[in-house]
């Protein structure tokens, strides 16, 4: 489990659940949360989700509310994060961007999808770099938590969606490979020379 200032925090699965709950800014029932995660391509079994929700509730990161045996809801414990000025809003904005990107990505030709995934990954990596520097300089837990969130598989969903689109036809796969190779050669002209040697 990742640590910040020597303290244990969320593992990858807990971080993904945390990000989904932040994205929706309201209570979610267990099945609703499970369906939302799986519908976005973030497959998780019900037992795994249940175990991680229990862990998050025990750490008081989320609030578990039992209405009856078949109706349990979960939401972020906003009081736990009061000291992180603006943290949850920043995470919410990033999370909403990811969900909106699925619709945007699906509407683009495959070559544009490749470019959009590259753009999103570049922005994410630059944000990570900025947070790493800030966290090292100012030792703000907020930056460390956001950094771990940006490194989460949740932010790799656009890549997964692109791959899923490529699996639908050989033509899309071929066009995606061609675009990826062109972008690699544009970014690294030396790569083209190596390709010719091989």
N, C-alpha and C positions, 0 to 999 in steps of 0.2 A: 504494500500500500504506500503511495507517495506520502512524503512528509514535508511540512513547512515549519521551519524553526524547530525541528525535532518533534513536532506533533503529528500523529497519524491523521490523515484525512481520507477522503473517499477514494475507493478503487475505481477502475474504469467503468464498471457497470453502474456503480452508485452515481458516478458523475453523469452518465448518460441519463439516468432516471431524474436526477436533479435538474438537468438541462431541459428535459421534456416538461417537468412540472413548472419550471420558470417560464417556459414558452407559453403556457396556457394561463398563467396568472389567476387560476381559480382551482377549486377542489376538483380532483378527478377520481372517479370510481376506479377500482382495480382493473376491471375488464376494459374500461375506456382507455386507461393508460396503456394496458397491454396491447390493445388494438392499434392505438396511435403509433406506438413504437414499431410494431410489426408492419403496419401499413407504409411507414416511411422507409422500410428496408432494414430496420434495426432489430433483427429477430432475437427474441428473448423468450425463454420458456416461462410458463406461469410459476413453477416452483422457484426458479432463479429470481424472477421479479419479486415474488413474495419474500424470499430470504433477504434480498437487498433492501426492500422497503422496511422490513423489520429492523435491519441494521441502521438505516437512516433515521428511523423513528427513535431507536435507542440512543443515538447520538444527538437527538433533538434537532436534526437538520430539517426534518419534515414533521408534520403533524398528522397523525393517523386518527381518524374519527370513525367510530363504529356506530352506525345507525341501527342496524340489525345484522343478523348472521350473513345475509346476502348483500348487504349494502355497507361497504366500508369505503371511505374517501381519504384522499391524501392531498396535502398541499404543503408548500414551502413554509417553514417556520421563519417568518420575516423578522421576528424579534431577535433571532440568533444572528442575523446579519445586519442589524441596525448600525453597528460600529463601522461597517464597510460602506462608507458614503458612496452612493451611486453604483455599487458593485452589482446588485441584482438588476438594476436598470440596464447596465452595460451587457450583462449576460443575456437578459431578455432580448435586447436589440440584436445581438449576434445570433441567438437561437431562432428568432423570427426570420432573419435573413436566410438561414439554412432552409427552413420550411418553404419560404417563398421561392427559393432557388429551384426547387423540384419542378414547379410549374413553368418557370422561365426556361429551364434546361430542356424540358420535354418539347417546348415549342420551337426550339432552334434546330437547324440542320446539324448533322453530326459534327461537321468541322467546327462550327461555332460552339457546340457543346464542349469540344476539346479545349478551345480557347477560353471559354468561360470557366471550366474547371481549373485551368492553369492560372487564370486571373484570381479566382477565389483562393487557391492554394498559395499564391504569391502574397496576397493580402494577409492571409492567416499566418504565414511564416514571418512576415514583417511585423505583424502585431505581436507574435511570440517573442521575437527578438527585442522589440521595444519593452515588453513586459519583463523579460529576463534582465535587461539592463536596469530598468526601474526598480525591480525587486532587489537586485544586488545593491543598488545605491541607497534606497530608502527603506528596505526591509518591510514593505507593506504587505500584510497577509492577503489583502484584497488582490494585489497583483499576482501573488503566488497562486491563489485559487483560480483566478481567471486564466493564468498561464496553463495550469493543469487542465482546465476546461477546454482551452483551445487545442491542446494536444490530444483531446479525447477523440475516439473513433466517430463520435457524433458529427464532428466537423469534416469527416471524410465521406459523408453520405453522398455528396455530389459525384465523387469518384465512383462510388458503388452504382449510382444511377446511370452514369455514363457506361460503365461496363455492362450493366443489364441491357441498356439500349443496343450495345454492340452485339450482344448475344442473340438479338432477334433476327439478324440476317448477316450473311457473309459479306454482302456489299457494304453494310454499315461498318462492319469490323474492318474491312479493307480501307475504306475511306478514313476511318478514325486512325488507323496505323499510319497512313500516308500523311495525315495532318500532324500527328505526333512527331513523325520523323522530320517533317519540314520545320516544325517549331524547334526541335532539338538542333537541327543544322543552322537555324537562324541564330539561336542563342549561343551555340558553340560551333563556329565554322570549322574548327579542328576536327570535330566529329565526322564531318563529310569526308575529309581527307582520310581518316582512319577507316571509314566504310569502304572507300575505294581500294584501300590496301588489302582489306579482308576479303 
